[in-house]
Structures are given as C-alpha cells and as structure tokens.
Amino acid sequence: MVKMFKYYVCEKCGKGYYPKKVRCRCGSTSFKEVIDENAEGKIYTYTIIYVPPKGFTPPIAVAIAEYNGMRFLGKYNGDPGKIKIGEKVRLDTSEDGSILISPIES
C-alpha cells in the first residue's frame, strides 16, 4: 500500500477540503485534487472511545489533525494512551477514503 494523503483545493480561493465538496464557501465549484506523499501535521484535539460500535475493539482514539492550516478528522493509529495535543503526526488516506493519523516516532 502506497502511503499518501489526498485532499481537494478550491481553485478560486485556495480553501482545502476532504472529502471534496460540491461548492466552496466562496461559491466556486472548481476544485483540484492534491496528493501529498509526506503530509505531516499535529494533533489539534482528540477523544478516546471506550464503548465503540459493534465490531471495533476499544479503546479507539479519534483525532483532529492540523495540516497546512486545515483540520482533518481521522482515526489515530497509535497507542491511544500516548496520544497528546501538539503531537507530530502523519496523515494518510486509506483505500476506503477514511483519513488515518499516525504518530511520527522521534
């Protein structure tokens, strides 16, 4: 599996989105796809789910990561007990389209 992060940028105002929107907040409907193979950001906030839906093993950490002035929601792929605000992370887009947030080992 090739690691990459995919998102969309409005060609008129430059606002980034994921998933792709039909219309930007500026009114434009023109977007370009951006693929970054080394998307590094930081944890903005997170929550840990101890009673998840059926089929998931707790605990599950879900985080919002900041990247290039944008914020993205995704599943944290590290130890939920070690996640912290401001932590450096890597963002990837999985094959099913979800965002994966992984800690960067220092």
Backbone torsions as a table, in degrees:
resi	resn	phi	psi	omega
1	MET	NA	125.9	178.0
2	VAL	-81.7	129.4	179.3
3	LYS	-85.5	130.2	177.7
4	MET	-161.5	157.8	176.7
5	PHE	-120.1	128.4	-176.8
6	LYS	-119.3	134.2	174.5
7	TYR	-150.1	179.0	-174.7
8	TYR	-125.9	142.7	-178.5
9	VAL	-123.7	132.6	176.2
10	CYS	-64.9	129.1	-179.0
11	GLU	-74.5	-14.2	-179.8
12	LYS	-90.8	-49.2	-174.1
13	CYS	-112.1	-13.4	177.7
14	GLY	87.2	5.3	179.2
15	LYS	-70.4	134.6	-179.9
16	GLY	-94.9	146.7	-179.4
17	TYR	-141.5	151.3	164.9
18	TYR	-156.0	123.6	0.2
19	PRO	-72.4	175.8	-179.5
20	LYS	-63.0	138.0	177.7
21	LYS	-94.9	161.7	175.3
22	VAL	-77.2	-38.9	-177.3
23	ARG	-141.7	136.3	177.0
24	CYS	-75.9	164.1	177.6
25	ARG	-63.9	-20.6	177.5
26	CYS	-84.1	-6.9	178.5
27	GLY	102.1	-12.7	-179.1
28	SER	-71.2	150.6	175.0
29	THR	-115.9	12.5	-177.2
30	SER	-104.1	116.9	-178.4
31	PHE	-126.7	151.2	172.0
32	LYS	-119.3	144.2	179.4
33	GLU	-82.2	134.9	177.7
34	VAL	-119.2	131.5	176.8
35	ILE	-120.3	123.6	179.7
36	ASP	-119.5	120.0	-178.5
37	GLU	-84.1	-5.2	-179.7
38	ASN	-140.1	56.2	-177.0
39	ALA	-78.8	106.9	178.8
40	GLU	-113.2	133.4	179.4
41	GLY	-140.7	-156.2	177.7
42	LYS	-143.8	155.9	-179.7
43	ILE	-71.3	124.8	176.6
44	TYR	-89.8	-46.2	176.1
45	THR	-160.7	167.9	-179.4
46	TYR	-158.8	168.1	171.9
47	THR	-143.0	152.0	177.8
48	ILE	-114.3	128.0	-178.0
49	ILE	-99.6	117.5	-179.7
50	TYR	-97.5	-19.5	177.2
51	VAL	-124.4	82.2	-175.5
52	PRO	-82.6	171.1	174.9
53	PRO	-62.9	160.0	179.3
54	LYS	-54.8	136.6	178.7
55	GLY	99.2	-7.7	178.9
56	PHE	-112.5	145.7	179.8
57	THR	-100.1	121.9	-179.7
58	PRO	-76.6	161.5	-8.5
59	PRO	-81.4	154.2	177.7
60	ILE	-121.7	129.0	176.1
61	ALA	-99.8	130.1	176.0
62	VAL	-118.6	132.2	-173.6
63	ALA	-131.9	158.3	168.2
64	ILE	-109.7	123.0	-179.1
65	ALA	-112.1	140.5	175.3
66	GLU	-92.3	136.1	179.1
67	TYR	-150.1	120.9	179.5
68	ASN	50.3	42.3	177.9
69	GLY	79.4	2.7	179.4
70	MET	-113.2	160.5	177.6
71	ARG	-123.0	135.4	-176.8
72	PHE	-130.0	138.0	178.6
73	LEU	-94.5	133.7	178.7
74	GLY	-162.4	173.9	177.6
75	LYS	-82.8	132.8	178.3
76	TYR	-83.3	125.6	-175.6
77	ASN	-99.9	28.8	177.0
78	GLY	-118.7	-168.1	177.4
79	ASP	-71.5	115.1	-178.6
80	PRO	-57.2	-25.8	179.4
81	GLY	-75.5	-12.3	-177.5
82	LYS	-110.3	-1.7	-179.1
83	ILE	-65.8	143.3	177.0
84	LYS	-150.5	150.9	178.4
85	ILE	-63.7	135.5	-179.3
86	GLY	90.5	-7.7	180.0
87	GLU	-62.5	138.1	176.7
88	LYS	-75.6	133.6	-177.2
89	VAL	-137.8	163.5	175.0
90	ARG	-111.7	137.1	178.7
91	LEU	-106.7	135.5	176.7
92	ASP	-135.9	157.1	174.6
93	THR	-108.0	123.2	-179.1
94	SER	-77.3	171.5	-179.4
95	GLU	-62.9	-28.8	179.1
96	ASP	-85.6	1.5	176.7
97	GLY	95.3	-6.0	179.5
98	SER	-79.2	158.2	179.9
99	ILE	-94.5	131.6	178.2
100	LEU	-110.9	132.3	-178.6
101	ILE	-117.5	117.7	-175.7
102	SER	-119.6	139.2	178.3
103	PRO	-66.5	147.7	174.5
104	ILE	-98.8	119.5	-179.0
105	GLU	-71.6	131.4	179.4
106	SER	-96.9	NA	NA
